[in-house]
Amino acid sequence: MQEQARGPLALGDDVIRAETGRDSESWYIMLDAGGARQLSHGQIVELLAGVYGLEDRWAGIMAVRYEAARAIDRAVAVPADLVAAMLFKSAARVRFEQLPQAEQRSLIFWLDEASDGSERRARIGELIERLQQERGG
């Protein structure tokens, strides 16, 4: 899925710097110094928003990127609507389960950014289609 990445992992560092005032590595160093490796995803988001003043959206983005950069592998809670959509799409489900957890988390973040239910359903459909097309690769 690298060539069609979505969500926080697809953002370039130029965008991160423009939106947050720092590049990704600077955020990672600050998070390391703050003990973020031992924190849950939600606690990392709270640290970024509460201590470092990032808007919630950017705190979530940087938390996902940090966990991916530091290879922090935690279980991913897959939303019920995505589980239901993949129920009879076994190729998509298997491919999704094979993705690194950081990429799963990034895709779920992308789904969660949908502006309404209609857009979310469309994004889920697009994701499932992409996953099914990639089953051989």
C-alpha positions as a Markdown table, in Angstrom:
| # | Residue | x | y | z |
|---|---|---|---|---|
| 1 | Met | 0.0 | 0.0 | 0.0 |
| 2 | Gln | 3.0 | 2.3 | 0.0 |
| 3 | Glu | 2.3 | 3.9 | -3.4 |
| 4 | Gln | -1.3 | 4.8 | -2.3 |
| 5 | Ala | -0.7 | 5.6 | 1.4 |
| 6 | Arg | -3.4 | 7.4 | 3.2 |
| 7 | Gly | -3.5 | 9.1 | 6.6 |
| 8 | Pro | -0.7 | 10.4 | 8.8 |
| 9 | Leu | 2.0 | 8.2 | 7.4 |
| 10 | Ala | 1.4 | 9.6 | 3.9 |
| 11 | Leu | 2.2 | 13.2 | 4.9 |
| 12 | Gly | 5.5 | 14.7 | 4.0 |
| 13 | Asp | 7.7 | 16.2 | 6.6 |
| 14 | Asp | 7.3 | 19.6 | 4.9 |
| 15 | Val | 3.6 | 19.5 | 5.7 |
| 16 | Ile | 4.4 | 18.4 | 9.3 |
| 17 | Arg | 6.8 | 21.3 | 9.7 |
| 18 | Ala | 4.4 | 23.8 | 8.2 |
| 19 | Glu | 1.5 | 22.7 | 10.4 |
| 20 | Thr | 3.3 | 22.1 | 13.7 |
| 21 | Gly | 6.4 | 24.3 | 13.6 |
| 22 | Arg | 8.7 | 21.3 | 13.9 |
| 23 | Asp | 9.8 | 18.4 | 11.7 |
| 24 | Ser | 8.9 | 14.8 | 12.6 |
| 25 | Glu | 12.2 | 13.9 | 14.1 |
| 26 | Ser | 12.1 | 16.9 | 16.5 |
| 27 | Trp | 8.7 | 15.7 | 17.7 |
| 28 | Tyr | 10.0 | 12.1 | 18.1 |
| 29 | Ile | 13.0 | 13.3 | 20.2 |
| 30 | Met | 10.7 | 15.4 | 22.4 |
| 31 | Leu | 8.3 | 12.4 | 22.8 |
| 32 | Asp | 11.2 | 10.1 | 23.7 |
| 33 | Ala | 12.4 | 12.6 | 26.3 |
| 34 | Gly | 8.8 | 12.7 | 27.7 |
| 35 | Gly | 8.7 | 8.9 | 28.1 |
| 36 | Ala | 6.2 | 8.4 | 25.3 |
| 37 | Arg | 7.4 | 4.9 | 24.5 |
| 38 | Gln | 5.7 | 3.7 | 27.7 |
| 39 | Leu | 2.5 | 5.6 | 27.1 |
| 40 | Ser | -0.7 | 4.4 | 25.4 |
| 41 | His | -1.7 | 6.0 | 22.1 |
| 42 | Gly | -4.3 | 8.1 | 23.9 |
| 43 | Gln | -1.7 | 9.3 | 26.4 |
| 44 | Ile | 0.7 | 10.3 | 23.7 |
| 45 | Val | -2.1 | 12.3 | 22.1 |
| 46 | Glu | -2.9 | 13.9 | 25.4 |
| 47 | Leu | 0.8 | 14.7 | 25.9 |
| 48 | Leu | 1.1 | 16.4 | 22.5 |
| 49 | Ala | -2.1 | 18.4 | 23.0 |
| 50 | Gly | -1.8 | 19.2 | 26.7 |
| 51 | Val | 1.9 | 19.8 | 27.1 |
| 52 | Tyr | 3.1 | 20.8 | 23.7 |
| 53 | Gly | -0.1 | 22.6 | 22.6 |
| 54 | Leu | -0.8 | 20.7 | 19.3 |
| 55 | Glu | -4.4 | 20.8 | 18.1 |
| 56 | Asp | -6.1 | 17.5 | 18.6 |
| 57 | Arg | -6.0 | 16.6 | 14.9 |
| 58 | Trp | -2.2 | 17.2 | 14.8 |
| 59 | Ala | -1.6 | 15.5 | 18.1 |
| 60 | Gly | -3.3 | 12.3 | 16.7 |
| 61 | Ile | -1.3 | 12.5 | 13.5 |
| 62 | Met | 2.0 | 12.9 | 15.3 |
| 63 | Ala | 1.1 | 10.1 | 17.7 |
| 64 | Val | 0.5 | 7.7 | 14.8 |
| 65 | Arg | 3.7 | 8.8 | 13.1 |
| 66 | Tyr | 5.7 | 8.5 | 16.3 |
| 67 | Glu | 4.4 | 4.9 | 17.0 |
| 68 | Ala | 5.3 | 4.0 | 13.4 |
| 69 | Ala | 8.8 | 5.6 | 13.5 |
| 70 | Arg | 9.7 | 4.0 | 16.8 |
| 71 | Ala | 8.1 | 0.6 | 15.8 |
| 72 | Ile | 5.8 | 0.7 | 18.8 |
| 73 | Asp | 3.5 | -2.2 | 18.1 |
| 74 | Arg | 0.2 | -2.1 | 20.0 |
| 75 | Ala | -3.0 | -3.8 | 19.2 |
| 76 | Val | -5.2 | -1.8 | 16.9 |
| 77 | Ala | -8.9 | -1.4 | 17.6 |
| 78 | Val | -10.6 | -1.9 | 14.3 |
| 79 | Pro | -13.9 | 0.1 | 14.1 |
| 80 | Ala | -17.1 | -2.0 | 13.9 |
| 81 | Asp | -18.1 | -0.5 | 10.5 |
| 82 | Leu | -14.8 | -1.5 | 8.9 |
| 83 | Val | -15.1 | -5.0 | 10.5 |
| 84 | Ala | -18.6 | -5.4 | 9.1 |
| 85 | Ala | -17.6 | -4.2 | 5.7 |
| 86 | Met | -14.8 | -6.7 | 5.5 |
| 87 | Leu | -16.9 | -9.6 | 6.8 |
| 88 | Phe | -17.6 | -11.1 | 3.4 |
| 89 | Lys | -14.5 | -9.6 | 1.7 |
| 90 | Ser | -12.0 | -12.1 | 3.0 |
| 91 | Ala | -9.2 | -11.0 | 0.7 |
| 92 | Ala | -9.4 | -7.5 | 2.0 |
| 93 | Arg | -9.7 | -8.6 | 5.6 |
| 94 | Val | -6.6 | -10.9 | 5.3 |
| 95 | Arg | -4.6 | -8.1 | 3.5 |
| 96 | Phe | -5.6 | -5.6 | 6.2 |
| 97 | Glu | -4.6 | -8.0 | 9.0 |
| 98 | Gln | -1.2 | -8.4 | 7.3 |
| 99 | Leu | -0.4 | -4.7 | 7.3 |
| 100 | Pro | 1.9 | -3.4 | 10.0 |
| 101 | Gln | -0.1 | -2.1 | 12.9 |
| 102 | Ala | 1.2 | 1.4 | 12.3 |
| 103 | Glu | -0.3 | 1.3 | 8.8 |
| 104 | Gln | -3.6 | -0.1 | 10.1 |
| 105 | Arg | -3.7 | 2.8 | 12.6 |
| 106 | Ser | -2.9 | 5.3 | 9.9 |
| 107 | Leu | -5.7 | 4.0 | 7.7 |
| 108 | Ile | -8.2 | 4.0 | 10.6 |
| 109 | Phe | -7.2 | 7.6 | 11.3 |
| 110 | Trp | -7.9 | 8.5 | 7.7 |
| 111 | Leu | -11.4 | 6.9 | 8.0 |
| 112 | Asp | -12.0 | 8.8 | 11.2 |
| 113 | Glu | -11.3 | 12.1 | 9.4 |
| 114 | Ala | -14.3 | 11.7 | 7.1 |
| 115 | Ser | -16.6 | 14.7 | 7.4 |
| 116 | Asp | -19.8 | 12.6 | 7.7 |
| 117 | Gly | -21.2 | 9.1 | 7.5 |
| 118 | Ser | -21.5 | 9.2 | 3.7 |
| 119 | Glu | -17.9 | 10.1 | 3.2 |
| 120 | Arg | -16.8 | 7.5 | 5.8 |
| 121 | Arg | -18.7 | 4.8 | 3.9 |
| 122 | Ala | -17.1 | 5.9 | 0.6 |
| 123 | Arg | -13.7 | 5.8 | 2.2 |
| 124 | Ile | -14.3 | 2.3 | 3.6 |
| 125 | Gly | -15.4 | 1.2 | 0.1 |
| 126 | Glu | -12.3 | 2.7 | -1.4 |
| 127 | Leu | -10.1 | 1.0 | 1.2 |
| 128 | Ile | -11.7 | -2.4 | 0.7 |
| 129 | Glu | -11.3 | -2.1 | -3.1 |
| 130 | Arg | -7.6 | -1.2 | -2.7 |
| 131 | Leu | -7.0 | -4.1 | -0.3 |
| 132 | Gln | -8.7 | -6.6 | -2.6 |
| 133 | Gln | -6.6 | -5.3 | -5.6 |
| 134 | Glu | -3.4 | -5.8 | -3.6 |
| 135 | Arg | -4.1 | -9.3 | -2.4 |
| 136 | Gly | -1.5 | -10.8 | -4.8 |
| 137 | Gly | 1.2 | -8.2 | -4.0 |
